[in-house]
Amino acid sequence: MTINTFFDEQYTNLGGVVTLHGRGTGAATSALTSQKGPWAITRTGVGLHTITLNRKFAGLLNANFSVIDVTTEDDWEVVLKTDLTSNHTVGIAIFKGGVAADLSTDEKLLITLVLQDTAAKPAGF
C-alpha cells in the first residue's frame, strides 16, 4: 500500500501574503447579515458595499467574489470599485443583468481577498 504525499511549493518576492475568506447574506436595502470573515461589510448605496478589514495591510493582490442565488440563476457580477484605501478598506459594486442591485435574503456573497501583509521583501530579494 502506498501513501499519497502532497507537496506544495510557492515562490514569491512578496513578503507575508495573506488569503482571507468570508461571506455575507443579502438583506435587500440593508448591510449584509450573517457576516463571516475578518471584516465588516456596510451598504453605501444600491449594489454598493464597503469592506472594512479588521486591520491594515500593505496592498491588495487579488480579489474573487461569487454570488450564490438558490432561487434563480441570474447574471450576477461583483467588481472592485476601489483599491485598498487607508490600508484596510475596499469598495465593491454588485450588478444583476448589468444593473446595480442589492442581494435579497436568499442570496449570499462569497469573498476571497489576497493581501500583502508587509511592504518589506524577504531576505535575498
ChimeraX commands (.cxc) that place a marker at each C-alpha (Angstrom):
marker #1 position 0.00,0.00,0.00 radius 0.5
marker #1 position 1.31,3.42,-0.90 radius 0.5
marker #1 position 0.76,6.65,0.93 radius 0.5
marker #1 position -0.19,9.71,-1.07 radius 0.5
marker #1 position 2.12,12.60,-0.39 radius 0.5
marker #1 position 1.23,16.11,-1.40 radius 0.5
marker #1 position 3.84,18.80,-1.90 radius 0.5
marker #1 position 3.15,22.50,-2.03 radius 0.5
marker #1 position 5.81,24.96,-3.12 radius 0.5
marker #1 position 5.30,28.65,-3.51 radius 0.5
marker #1 position 7.87,31.21,-4.60 radius 0.5
marker #1 position 7.23,34.90,-4.33 radius 0.5
marker #1 position 9.12,38.12,-3.88 radius 0.5
marker #1 position 6.27,39.48,-1.79 radius 0.5
marker #1 position 6.52,39.17,1.95 radius 0.5
marker #1 position 3.64,37.98,4.09 radius 0.5
marker #1 position 0.96,37.03,1.54 radius 0.5
marker #1 position -2.36,36.54,3.37 radius 0.5
marker #1 position -5.56,34.98,1.96 radius 0.5
marker #1 position -8.85,35.88,3.65 radius 0.5
marker #1 position -12.16,34.10,3.04 radius 0.5
marker #1 position -15.63,35.11,4.14 radius 0.5
marker #1 position -19.27,35.59,3.24 radius 0.5
marker #1 position -22.41,37.55,3.92 radius 0.5
marker #1 position -26.13,37.06,3.33 radius 0.5
marker #1 position -28.18,39.61,1.41 radius 0.5
marker #1 position -30.56,41.88,3.29 radius 0.5
marker #1 position -32.18,43.88,0.47 radius 0.5
marker #1 position -31.66,47.57,1.30 radius 0.5
marker #1 position -29.54,46.95,4.42 radius 0.5
marker #1 position -25.97,45.82,5.12 radius 0.5
marker #1 position -25.26,42.13,4.59 radius 0.5
marker #1 position -26.20,39.89,7.51 radius 0.5
marker #1 position -24.58,36.71,8.87 radius 0.5
marker #1 position -21.18,38.13,8.00 radius 0.5
marker #1 position -18.26,35.74,8.32 radius 0.5
marker #1 position -14.68,36.90,7.91 radius 0.5
marker #1 position -12.18,39.33,9.42 radius 0.5
marker #1 position -14.08,42.42,8.26 radius 0.5
marker #1 position -17.27,44.44,8.42 radius 0.5
marker #1 position -19.35,44.96,5.26 radius 0.5
marker #1 position -21.55,48.05,5.04 radius 0.5
marker #1 position -24.01,49.05,2.34 radius 0.5
marker #1 position -23.34,52.51,0.87 radius 0.5
marker #1 position -25.91,52.56,-1.94 radius 0.5
marker #1 position -27.80,50.30,-4.34 radius 0.5
marker #1 position -25.42,47.43,-5.04 radius 0.5
marker #1 position -22.54,49.29,-3.37 radius 0.5
marker #1 position -20.71,47.98,-0.34 radius 0.5
marker #1 position -17.57,48.80,1.61 radius 0.5
marker #1 position -15.46,46.02,3.11 radius 0.5
marker #1 position -13.51,47.29,6.11 radius 0.5
marker #1 position -10.80,44.86,7.19 radius 0.5
marker #1 position -10.13,44.43,10.90 radius 0.5
marker #1 position -6.54,45.65,10.47 radius 0.5
marker #1 position -4.28,47.32,7.92 radius 0.5
marker #1 position -2.44,45.61,5.06 radius 0.5
marker #1 position 0.27,46.83,2.68 radius 0.5
marker #1 position -1.67,46.10,-0.52 radius 0.5
marker #1 position -4.41,44.21,-2.33 radius 0.5
marker #1 position -3.04,41.49,-4.62 radius 0.5
marker #1 position -6.20,39.72,-5.79 radius 0.5
marker #1 position -9.94,39.58,-5.13 radius 0.5
marker #1 position -12.58,36.99,-6.03 radius 0.5
marker #1 position -16.32,37.30,-5.49 radius 0.5
marker #1 position -19.22,34.91,-6.17 radius 0.5
marker #1 position -22.96,35.15,-5.59 radius 0.5
marker #1 position -25.00,32.13,-4.52 radius 0.5
marker #1 position -28.57,32.51,-5.78 radius 0.5
marker #1 position -30.57,29.39,-4.91 radius 0.5
marker #1 position -33.88,30.52,-6.42 radius 0.5
marker #1 position -32.94,31.69,-9.91 radius 0.5
marker #1 position -29.78,31.51,-11.96 radius 0.5
marker #1 position -29.03,35.12,-12.76 radius 0.5
marker #1 position -26.30,37.11,-14.42 radius 0.5
marker #1 position -24.50,38.35,-11.27 radius 0.5
marker #1 position -21.27,40.31,-11.38 radius 0.5
marker #1 position -19.25,41.72,-8.48 radius 0.5
marker #1 position -16.44,44.15,-9.24 radius 0.5
marker #1 position -13.92,46.15,-7.25 radius 0.5
marker #1 position -14.95,49.79,-7.08 radius 0.5
marker #1 position -11.84,50.94,-5.22 radius 0.5
marker #1 position -8.37,49.62,-4.48 radius 0.5
marker #1 position -7.30,49.10,-0.89 radius 0.5
marker #1 position -7.71,52.54,0.71 radius 0.5
marker #1 position -6.39,53.64,4.10 radius 0.5
marker #1 position -4.72,50.22,4.08 radius 0.5
marker #1 position -7.91,48.47,5.20 radius 0.5
marker #1 position -10.97,49.39,3.08 radius 0.5
marker #1 position -12.16,48.04,-0.30 radius 0.5
marker #1 position -15.24,49.15,-2.22 radius 0.5
marker #1 position -17.30,46.71,-4.33 radius 0.5
marker #1 position -20.25,47.02,-6.70 radius 0.5
marker #1 position -22.80,44.25,-7.32 radius 0.5
marker #1 position -24.66,44.03,-10.62 radius 0.5
marker #1 position -27.52,41.80,-11.79 radius 0.5
marker #1 position -28.01,41.73,-15.54 radius 0.5
marker #1 position -25.78,44.80,-15.89 radius 0.5
marker #1 position -27.76,46.92,-13.42 radius 0.5
marker #1 position -26.66,47.76,-9.85 radius 0.5
marker #1 position -28.62,45.53,-7.49 radius 0.5
marker #1 position -28.89,44.59,-3.83 radius 0.5
marker #1 position -28.79,40.97,-2.71 radius 0.5
marker #1 position -32.04,39.55,-1.34 radius 0.5
marker #1 position -32.22,37.44,1.81 radius 0.5
marker #1 position -31.84,34.15,-0.09 radius 0.5
marker #1 position -28.64,35.27,-1.85 radius 0.5
marker #1 position -25.13,35.05,-0.43 radius 0.5
marker #1 position -21.89,36.84,-1.34 radius 0.5
marker #1 position -18.68,34.77,-1.12 radius 0.5
marker #1 position -15.44,36.73,-0.78 radius 0.5
marker #1 position -11.76,35.86,-1.14 radius 0.5
marker #1 position -9.13,38.58,-0.74 radius 0.5
marker #1 position -5.38,38.09,-1.19 radius 0.5
marker #1 position -3.35,40.79,0.53 radius 0.5
marker #1 position 0.25,41.68,1.19 radius 0.5
marker #1 position 0.83,41.81,4.91 radius 0.5
marker #1 position 4.07,43.78,4.79 radius 0.5
marker #1 position 5.79,46.06,2.31 radius 0.5
marker #1 position 9.19,44.58,3.19 radius 0.5
marker #1 position 10.64,42.00,0.81 radius 0.5
marker #1 position 12.11,38.81,2.27 radius 0.5
marker #1 position 15.89,38.50,2.61 radius 0.5
marker #1 position 17.65,37.90,-0.70 radius 0.5
marker #1 position 15.26,39.91,-2.89 radius 0.5
marker link #1:1,2 radius 0.2
marker link #1:2,3 radius 0.2
marker link #1:3,4 radius 0.2
marker link #1:4,5 radius 0.2
marker link #1:5,6 radius 0.2
marker link #1:6,7 radius 0.2
marker link #1:7,8 radius 0.2
marker link #1:8,9 radius 0.2
marker link #1:9,10 radius 0.2
marker link #1:10,11 radius 0.2
marker link #1:11,12 radius 0.2
marker link #1:12,13 radius 0.2
marker link #1:13,14 radius 0.2
marker link #1:14,15 radius 0.2
marker link #1:15,16 radius 0.2
marker link #1:16,17 radius 0.2
marker link #1:17,18 radius 0.2
marker link #1:18,19 radius 0.2
marker link #1:19,20 radius 0.2
marker link #1:20,21 radius 0.2
marker link #1:21,22 radius 0.2
marker link #1:22,23 radius 0.2
marker link #1:23,24 radius 0.2
marker link #1:24,25 radius 0.2
marker link #1:25,26 radius 0.2
marker link #1:26,27 radius 0.2
marker link #1:27,28 radius 0.2
marker link #1:28,29 radius 0.2
marker link #1:29,30 radius 0.2
marker link #1:30,31 radius 0.2
marker link #1:31,32 radius 0.2
marker link #1:32,33 radius 0.2
marker link #1:33,34 radius 0.2
marker link #1:34,35 radius 0.2
marker link #1:35,36 radius 0.2
marker link #1:36,37 radius 0.2
marker link #1:37,38 radius 0.2
marker link #1:38,39 radius 0.2
marker link #1:39,40 radius 0.2
marker link #1:40,41 radius 0.2
marker link #1:41,42 radius 0.2
marker link #1:42,43 radius 0.2
marker link #1:43,44 radius 0.2
marker link #1:44,45 radius 0.2
marker link #1:45,46 radius 0.2
marker link #1:46,47 radius 0.2
marker link #1:47,48 radius 0.2
marker link #1:48,49 radius 0.2
marker link #1:49,50 radius 0.2
marker link #1:50,51 radius 0.2
marker link #1:51,52 radius 0.2
marker link #1:52,53 radius 0.2
marker link #1:53,54 radius 0.2
marker link #1:54,55 radius 0.2
marker link #1:55,56 radius 0.2
marker link #1:56,57 radius 0.2
marker link #1:57,58 radius 0.2
marker link #1:58,59 radius 0.2
marker link #1:59,60 radius 0.2
marker link #1:60,61 radius 0.2
marker link #1:61,62 radius 0.2
marker link #1:62,63 radius 0.2
marker link #1:63,64 radius 0.2
marker link #1:64,65 radius 0.2
marker link #1:65,66 radius 0.2
marker link #1:66,67 radius 0.2
marker link #1:67,68 radius 0.2
marker link #1:68,69 radius 0.2
marker link #1:69,70 radius 0.2
marker link #1:70,71 radius 0.2
marker link #1:71,72 radius 0.2
marker link #1:72,73 radius 0.2
marker link #1:73,74 radius 0.2
marker link #1:74,75 radius 0.2
marker link #1:75,76 radius 0.2
marker link #1:76,77 radius 0.2
marker link #1:77,78 radius 0.2
marker link #1:78,79 radius 0.2
marker link #1:79,80 radius 0.2
marker link #1:80,81 radius 0.2
marker link #1:81,82 radius 0.2
marker link #1:82,83 radius 0.2
marker link #1:83,84 radius 0.2
marker link #1:84,85 radius 0.2
marker link #1:85,86 radius 0.2
marker link #1:86,87 radius 0.2
marker link #1:87,88 radius 0.2
marker link #1:88,89 radius 0.2
marker link #1:89,90 radius 0.2
marker link #1:90,91 radius 0.2
marker link #1:91,92 radius 0.2
marker link #1:92,93 radius 0.2
marker link #1:93,94 radius 0.2
marker link #1:94,95 radius 0.2
marker link #1:95,96 radius 0.2
marker link #1:96,97 radius 0.2
marker link #1:97,98 radius 0.2
marker link #1:98,99 radius 0.2
marker link #1:99,100 radius 0.2
marker link #1:100,101 radius 0.2
marker link #1:101,102 radius 0.2
marker link #1:102,103 radius 0.2
marker link #1:103,104 radius 0.2
marker link #1:104,105 radius 0.2
marker link #1:105,106 radius 0.2
marker link #1:106,107 radius 0.2
marker link #1:107,108 radius 0.2
marker link #1:108,109 radius 0.2
marker link #1:109,110 radius 0.2
marker link #1:110,111 radius 0.2
marker link #1:111,112 radius 0.2
marker link #1:112,113 radius 0.2
marker link #1:113,114 radius 0.2
marker link #1:114,115 radius 0.2
marker link #1:115,116 radius 0.2
marker link #1:116,117 radius 0.2
marker link #1:117,118 radius 0.2
marker link #1:118,119 radius 0.2
marker link #1:119,120 radius 0.2
marker link #1:120,121 radius 0.2
marker link #1:121,122 radius 0.2
marker link #1:122,123 radius 0.2
marker link #1:123,124 radius 0.2
marker link #1:124,125 radius 0.2
view
